[in-house]
Amino acid sequence: MNFRFRSLTLTAVGLSVLALSTGCEVSKCKTDEGQDATCAESLETTYGPHETLEATYDVNMDLNVDGVKGEILVVPGTAGVVRVTFKPFTVRGHSKDADAQEDLEQGWIKDVRVEGNAVVVETFQNGESDEVGAAMEIELPPEFNGAINIMNRSVGEVDQGRVIINDVASAHSVHVESLGLGLCDIDGAPSVTNTYVSCEGIVEVVNVSDNVTVFAEGTILDDEPFGARVSFAGIAEGATGGEIESQHGHVELNLPGDGHFQITAAANEEGEVLMNPAPDTCEASDNVVTCGNGDAIYIVSAGTADSLDPGNVHIDFH
C-alpha cells in the first residue's frame, strides 16, 4: 500500500475510573487529616512478556478473531499453522505497580484453538480492570483460503481499536468490526469478493473485488486526507455492490474502468463530487457513473455526520 496511517490522537471521553481529560487514574484516598478524598495520578502503560500460541491450519478453514482490547495485526506466516503472538499491556496510575502486575498475570485470558471449520483466536478480561488487554500479531499461512472475521471490542476508556491486515493470502471474504478509536487498514487480494469494514476511525481497503461495504465512523483529524478510501482490483458481472460511507472526511474511490457497476455518490452540503475522466466503457454524470452492464450498485456518501467541514467524494479509474 502506498499510503500509511499515523496513530490517532486519543480524545477525552469523560470521567469514570480513568479520567482521560487529565490523563489520570482516579481512586479513593485519605487526606493528611484522615478525611476521605479522591486522588488522581498520571497514567502509565505497563507491558508484559510476549506469549505465542498456534493452531494447525487445513485448507478451507476460516479465521475468527475476537479481541477484547488491543491492536490486531495480520501478517504473512508459514505453511500449516496460524501462529498468534500476544503482547499484553495494562494502563494504571503511576503508583499502581502491584495492580499492573496483577493485571498482566491474572487479568486477561487468551486462547487459540480449532473449532469446527475455523481457527478461533480470543482474548478476555479476567479481573476488575477494563484497561488490560493484549495486542495480537496473527501470522496467516500462505495457503489460507477461507474467510477472515475480526472483532476488536476495545472496552474501557483508553481506546485500543486498530485493525491492520497486511496479508490475506487467498481469502474469499474479510469482515472487520472495530468498536474503539483507531484505523482499519486492509490490504486485500483479488480473491476477496466480499468485504465488510466498520471502524471508529479512518478506513483504507485496497485490492479487493466485487462486493464492498465500508463504514468509517470516527472523527478525522484535520490533516487526514480522507475518511474512507477503497481501491478495487475488479468488479465482475453478477456482483451486487455495497455501501461506502465516511461520517467525517472525504471518500476516495479507485475503480476498474472495465468493471460492471454503478456508483451513486453524495457529498455533504460543503463538499462536492470530484470525478476524473471516465473511460469509454463508462457513462458519467455529475454524481452517477455506470460502467459495463452496471450490475453492482454502490451507494457512496461523505461527511454524513453534522459538520461544517466539507465531505468530498473523489472518483478515479484504473
C-alpha positions as CSV (number, residue, x, y, z in Angstrom):
1,M,0.0,0.0,0.0
2,N,1.3,3.4,-0.8
3,F,-0.4,5.2,2.0
4,R,0.4,4.6,5.6
5,F,-1.5,6.0,8.5
6,R,-0.1,7.6,11.7
7,S,-1.6,6.9,15.1
8,L,-4.7,8.7,16.0
9,T,-4.7,11.0,19.0
10,L,-6.9,9.8,21.8
11,T,-9.6,12.3,23.0
12,A,-11.2,12.8,26.3
13,V,-14.4,10.8,26.7
14,G,-15.4,11.6,30.2
15,L,-14.5,10.9,33.8
16,S,-15.0,7.5,35.3
17,V,-12.4,5.2,36.7
18,L,-9.9,6.7,34.2
19,A,-10.0,10.4,33.6
20,L,-8.6,10.9,30.1
21,S,-9.2,14.6,30.1
22,T,-6.4,14.9,32.7
23,G,-4.6,11.6,31.8
24,C,-5.2,10.4,35.3
25,E,-6.5,7.4,37.3
26,V,-9.0,8.4,39.9
27,S,-9.1,6.4,43.2
28,K,-10.2,6.9,46.8
29,C,-7.6,8.1,49.3
30,K,-7.2,9.9,52.6
31,T,-6.0,13.4,53.3
32,D,-3.3,14.1,55.8
33,E,-6.1,14.8,58.3
34,G,-7.6,11.3,57.6
35,Q,-10.6,12.6,55.7
36,D,-11.9,10.7,52.7
37,A,-10.8,12.2,49.4
38,T,-10.5,11.5,45.7
39,C,-6.9,11.3,44.3
40,A,-5.8,11.4,40.7
41,E,-2.5,10.3,39.4
42,S,-1.0,10.2,35.9
43,L,-1.3,7.1,33.8
44,E,1.4,4.7,32.7
45,T,1.2,1.8,30.3
46,T,2.9,-1.4,31.6
47,Y,3.8,-4.1,29.2
48,G,4.0,-7.8,29.9
49,P,6.1,-10.6,28.2
50,H,5.0,-11.7,24.8
51,E,3.3,-15.1,24.6
52,T,2.8,-17.2,21.4
53,L,0.2,-19.9,20.7
54,E,-0.6,-21.7,17.4
55,A,-3.2,-24.0,15.8
56,T,-2.9,-26.3,12.8
57,Y,-4.5,-24.9,9.7
58,D,-6.2,-27.0,7.0
59,V,-7.2,-25.6,3.6
60,N,-10.7,-24.1,3.5
61,M,-10.8,-23.3,7.2
62,D,-11.8,-19.7,8.3
63,L,-10.1,-17.4,10.8
64,N,-12.3,-16.0,13.6
65,V,-10.7,-13.4,15.9
66,D,-12.4,-11.7,18.9
67,G,-10.1,-9.3,20.8
68,V,-11.3,-7.5,23.9
69,K,-8.7,-4.7,23.8
70,G,-5.5,-4.0,21.8
71,E,-4.3,-3.7,18.2
72,I,-4.9,-6.6,15.9
73,L,-2.3,-7.1,13.1
74,V,-2.4,-9.8,10.5
75,V,0.9,-10.6,8.7
76,P,2.2,-13.4,6.4
77,G,3.2,-16.6,8.1
78,T,4.4,-20.1,7.5
79,A,2.6,-23.1,6.0
80,G,0.3,-25.3,8.1
81,V,-0.3,-23.1,11.1
82,V,-1.9,-20.0,12.4
83,R,0.5,-18.5,14.9
84,V,-0.5,-15.7,17.3
85,T,1.8,-13.6,19.4
86,F,0.0,-11.9,22.3
87,K,1.5,-8.6,23.6
88,P,-0.2,-7.8,26.9
89,F,-0.5,-4.4,28.4
90,T,-2.4,-2.5,31.1
91,V,-3.0,1.2,31.9
92,R,-2.8,2.2,35.5
93,G,-1.9,5.1,37.7
94,H,1.9,5.6,38.1
95,S,2.0,4.3,41.6
96,K,-0.1,1.2,40.9
97,D,2.7,-1.2,40.0
98,A,1.3,-4.1,42.0
99,D,-2.1,-3.7,40.4
100,A,-0.5,-3.5,37.0
101,Q,1.5,-6.7,37.6
102,E,-1.7,-8.5,38.8
103,D,-3.5,-7.3,35.6
104,L,-0.7,-8.8,33.4
105,E,-0.5,-12.1,35.3
106,Q,-4.2,-12.7,36.0
107,G,-6.3,-10.0,34.4
108,W,-6.6,-11.4,30.9
109,I,-7.1,-14.8,29.2
110,K,-6.0,-15.9,25.7
111,D,-7.0,-18.8,23.5
112,V,-6.1,-20.2,20.1
113,R,-8.0,-23.3,19.0
114,V,-9.6,-25.2,16.2
115,E,-13.4,-25.1,16.5
116,G,-15.4,-26.7,13.7
117,N,-14.1,-25.4,10.4
118,A,-12.2,-22.4,11.8
119,V,-9.2,-21.3,13.8
120,V,-10.5,-19.3,16.7
121,V,-8.4,-16.6,18.4
122,E,-9.8,-14.9,21.5
123,T,-8.8,-12.7,24.4
124,F,-10.9,-12.0,27.5
125,Q,-10.6,-9.7,30.6
126,N,-10.5,-11.6,33.8
127,G,-10.4,-9.0,36.6
128,E,-11.8,-5.7,37.7
129,S,-9.8,-3.5,35.3
130,D,-11.2,-2.6,31.9
131,E,-7.8,-1.2,30.9
132,V,-5.9,-4.5,30.5
133,G,-5.6,-6.2,27.1
134,A,-3.3,-7.6,24.5
135,A,-2.2,-6.6,21.1
136,M,-2.2,-9.6,18.7
137,E,0.1,-10.4,15.8
138,I,-1.5,-13.1,13.7
139,E,0.6,-15.0,11.2
140,L,-1.5,-16.3,8.3
141,P,-0.4,-19.4,6.4
142,P,0.2,-18.8,2.6
143,E,-2.4,-21.5,1.7
144,F,-5.2,-19.7,3.7
145,N,-8.3,-19.6,1.5
146,G,-11.2,-19.1,3.9
147,A,-13.0,-16.2,5.5
148,I,-11.3,-13.7,7.8
149,N,-13.6,-12.4,10.6
150,I,-12.2,-9.9,13.1
151,M,-13.9,-8.2,16.0
152,N,-12.0,-5.7,18.1
153,R,-14.1,-4.7,21.1
154,S,-11.8,-2.1,22.7
155,V,-13.6,-1.8,26.1
156,G,-12.6,0.7,28.8
157,E,-11.8,4.4,28.5
158,V,-8.4,4.1,26.8
159,D,-9.3,3.0,23.3
160,Q,-7.1,0.4,21.5
161,G,-9.1,-0.4,18.4
162,R,-6.8,-0.6,15.4
163,V,-7.1,-3.4,12.9
164,I,-4.3,-3.8,10.3
165,I,-4.4,-6.6,7.8
166,N,-1.2,-6.7,5.8
167,D,-1.9,-10.1,4.2
168,V,-5.0,-12.1,3.4
169,A,-3.3,-14.9,1.3
170,S,-6.2,-16.2,-0.8
171,A,-9.1,-15.4,1.5
172,H,-12.5,-15.1,-0.2
173,S,-14.0,-12.7,2.3
174,V,-13.0,-10.2,5.0
175,H,-15.3,-9.0,7.8
176,V,-13.8,-6.4,10.3
177,E,-15.5,-4.5,13.1
178,S,-13.7,-2.2,15.5
179,L,-15.5,-0.6,18.4
180,G,-12.7,1.7,19.6
181,L,-10.7,4.6,18.2
182,G,-8.2,3.6,15.6
183,L,-7.8,3.0,11.9
184,C,-8.8,-0.1,9.9
185,D,-6.2,-0.7,7.2
186,I,-7.0,-3.7,4.9
187,D,-4.5,-4.8,2.2
188,G,-6.6,-7.4,0.4
189,A,-6.3,-9.6,-2.7
190,P,-8.4,-10.0,-5.9
191,S,-9.7,-13.3,-4.4
192,V,-11.6,-11.3,-1.7
193,T,-15.1,-10.9,-3.3
194,N,-16.9,-9.9,-0.1
195,T,-15.6,-7.2,2.2
196,Y,-17.3,-5.5,5.2
197,V,-15.4,-3.0,7.4
198,S,-16.9,-0.8,10.2
199,C,-14.4,1.2,12.1
200,E,-14.4,4.1,14.6
201,G,-11.7,5.8,12.6
202,I,-10.4,6.1,9.1
203,V,-10.7,3.1,6.8
204,E,-8.5,2.1,3.9
205,V,-9.3,-1.0,1.9
206,V,-7.3,-1.9,-1.2
207,N,-7.0,-4.6,-3.8
208,V,-10.4,-6.3,-3.2
209,S,-13.1,-7.3,-5.6
210,D,-16.9,-7.1,-6.2
211,N,-19.0,-6.6,-3.0
212,V,-17.7,-4.0,-0.6
213,T,-19.3,-2.2,2.4
214,V,-17.3,0.3,4.4
215,F,-18.4,2.5,7.3
216,A,-15.8,4.9,8.6
217,E,-17.5,6.3,11.7
218,G,-14.8,8.1,13.7
219,T,-13.7,11.7,13.9
220,I,-10.9,12.5,11.5
221,L,-8.0,14.8,12.3
222,D,-7.8,18.0,10.3
223,D,-4.8,16.9,8.3
224,E,-6.1,13.5,7.3
225,P,-6.8,13.4,3.5
226,F,-9.9,11.1,3.7
227,G,-12.2,9.2,6.0
228,A,-12.6,6.2,3.7
229,R,-10.5,5.0,0.8
230,V,-11.4,2.0,-1.3
231,S,-9.4,0.7,-4.3
232,F,-11.0,-2.2,-6.3
233,A,-9.0,-4.9,-8.0
234,G,-12.1,-5.7,-10.2
235,I,-15.9,-5.8,-10.2
236,A,-17.2,-8.7,-12.1
237,E,-20.6,-9.4,-13.7
238,G,-23.0,-10.6,-11.1
239,A,-21.5,-8.7,-8.2
240,T,-24.2,-6.9,-6.1
241,G,-22.3,-3.9,-4.8
242,G,-22.4,-2.3,-1.4
243,E,-22.3,0.9,0.6
244,I,-19.3,3.2,1.3
245,E,-19.8,5.9,3.9
246,S,-17.5,8.3,5.8
247,Q,-19.1,10.2,8.6
248,H,-16.2,12.7,8.9
249,G,-14.0,13.4,6.0
250,H,-13.7,12.6,2.3
251,V,-14.3,9.3,0.4
252,E,-11.7,8.3,-2.2
253,L,-12.6,5.6,-4.8
254,N,-10.3,3.9,-7.3
255,L,-12.4,1.9,-9.8
256,P,-11.7,-0.5,-12.6
257,G,-12.7,1.0,-16.0
258,D,-13.5,-2.5,-17.3
259,G,-15.8,-3.4,-14.3
260,H,-19.6,-3.8,-14.2
261,F,-21.0,-1.3,-11.7
262,Q,-23.0,1.8,-11.0
263,I,-21.8,4.4,-8.4
264,T,-24.2,6.9,-7.0
265,A,-22.2,9.5,-5.0
266,A,-23.3,12.1,-2.5
267,A,-21.1,14.8,-0.9
268,N,-22.3,16.9,2.0
269,E,-23.5,20.5,1.6
270,E,-20.0,21.8,1.9
271,G,-18.4,19.2,-0.3
272,E,-18.6,18.1,-4.0
273,V,-18.3,15.0,-6.2
274,L,-15.0,15.1,-8.0
275,M,-14.6,12.6,-10.9
276,N,-11.6,12.1,-13.1
277,P,-12.5,11.5,-16.8
278,A,-14.2,8.1,-17.1
279,P,-13.0,5.5,-19.7
280,D,-15.0,4.9,-22.8
281,T,-16.6,1.8,-21.2
282,C,-18.4,4.1,-18.7
283,E,-21.1,6.8,-18.7
284,A,-20.8,9.6,-16.2
285,S,-23.0,12.5,-14.9
286,D,-22.5,14.8,-12.0
287,N,-22.9,12.2,-9.3
288,V,-23.5,8.9,-11.1
289,V,-21.1,6.7,-13.1
290,T,-22.1,3.5,-14.8
291,C,-19.6,1.1,-16.3
292,G,-20.1,-2.1,-18.2
293,N,-23.6,-3.5,-17.6
294,G,-23.9,-1.8,-14.2
295,D,-24.7,-4.9,-12.3
296,A,-23.1,-3.9,-8.9
297,I,-24.8,-1.0,-7.2
298,Y,-22.7,1.1,-4.8
299,I,-24.1,4.0,-2.7
300,V,-21.3,6.3,-1.6
301,S,-21.6,9.2,0.8
302,A,-19.1,11.6,2.5
303,G,-19.4,13.8,5.6
304,T,-22.7,12.3,6.7
305,A,-22.3,13.5,10.4
306,D,-23.4,17.0,11.3
307,S,-20.3,19.1,10.4
308,L,-19.3,22.3,8.7
309,D,-16.3,20.5,7.2
310,P,-16.6,19.5,3.5
311,G,-17.1,15.9,2.7
312,N,-16.0,15.3,-0.9
313,V,-16.2,12.1,-3.0
314,H,-13.2,11.6,-5.2
315,I,-13.6,9.1,-8.0
316,D,-10.7,7.8,-10.1
317,F,-10.2,4.9,-12.5
318,H,-7.5,2.5,-13.4
